Amino acid sequence: MENAALERVQRRVQQTILEDSRQQLQHHLEETKEQQDRLMQLITKFGGTPTQERGELPLAIPPESIRNIIHSSTSAAEQELMQSVEDTIVENAEVTGYNLLIQMAEKMNMVIQYLL
């Protein structure tokens, strides 16, 4: 997910038409890179190998024909608003994913302690 999110945020930094949004996205990009580095270190520390693979981001993407119609009939400001909503969806999905991983790790730790 982090690899896919990084790519999306990089694209959004370049595409946004609002300077305030660009600055926020740039900050988010830096945070995402730091998070990626921390994850790579943890994966390596526990004997794994970090991957460059990308997960699928949780976005409802209409068929290309409909996207073309939407794109051609909306203003730049409307497109920016739609992208901003998608940014929020992706960010919330990341938080939910990390919360799930934390809960799974806690449960695994309880099982291990029970077995010992």
N, C-alpha and C positions, 0 to 999 in steps of 0.2 A: 504493500500500500504506500509506503513512504517513497519508493521509487516512482510510482505513478503520480503521487501527489506532487513530488518535486518537479516532474516534467510539466504538470498542469500549472503549477504556480509560476514557473519560469515563463510559460506561454502567456499567462494572464498579466504578468508584469509588463510584457511587451505590448499586449493588446489594449490594455485599459486606456480610456480617454480622460480619466480623472486623475489629477496629480495626487490628491489625498489617497485615493485607492491604490495608486502605484506605490506610494510610500508604505502603506500598510502591507501590500502584497510583497514588497521587497523585504520588509521586516519578517514576514511570515516565511519567505524563502530562506532567509538566514537561519531562522529557527528550525525549519525542516532539514536543512543541511546539517545542523548541529545534532538533531535527533537521529539522523541517518548515521552520523559518525558514532554516536553513543551506542546505537544498535549494533553496528559493525563490530565495535570493540567488545560488547557483551557476547555476541554470537561467537566471535573468535576466542574469547576467554573461556567459554564453555565447550570449546572443541569443534564448533561448527564452522561452516564456510559461508560468508555473506554472499548474497546473490544480487545480480543486477536485473533480475526478472521483475516485471511489473504486474501487480494485481489489477483487477478491474475496479474502477471507481464506481461508486453506487449512484449512477446518474441514469435517469430515464431519457434515453436518446431516441427521438422519433426516426422513422425511415428517412433516408437522404432526400427523397422527393418532397417530403413535408418540411424538412429542415430548410431546403432551398426556398420554399414558399415563405416560411417564417422569416428567414434571413432577408429576403428581398422586400418584404413588406413592413419591416420594423426599422425604426431609427437607430442610430448609434447609441443613443441614451437608453432606449428600450433594450437593446442587445446587452449593454453594460449591466443593466438591472437584472436581466435573466442570468448572466454570468455570475453576478454577485450572489444570487440565490443558490446557484450551483456550488459556488465556493463554500457557502454555509453548510450545504448538504454534505459535501466532502469532508469538511472539518468535523462536523458532528459524527460522521461515520468513523473517522479516525479515533476520536475520543471513545466512542462506543467499543471499537475494536480493542483498544488498549485496556479499557475496563474489563472486557471479557477475558483478555489474556491474564490480567492481574487476578481475577477471580479463579481462573483455571489453575494458575500457579499456586494460589493459596490452598485450593482443594487438593492439589497434588502433594503439597507439603504436608497436609493433614493426613493423607493416605500413607505417605512415607513414614511419618512419625508413628502412626498406628501400627504399621508393619514392623517397625523396629521395636 
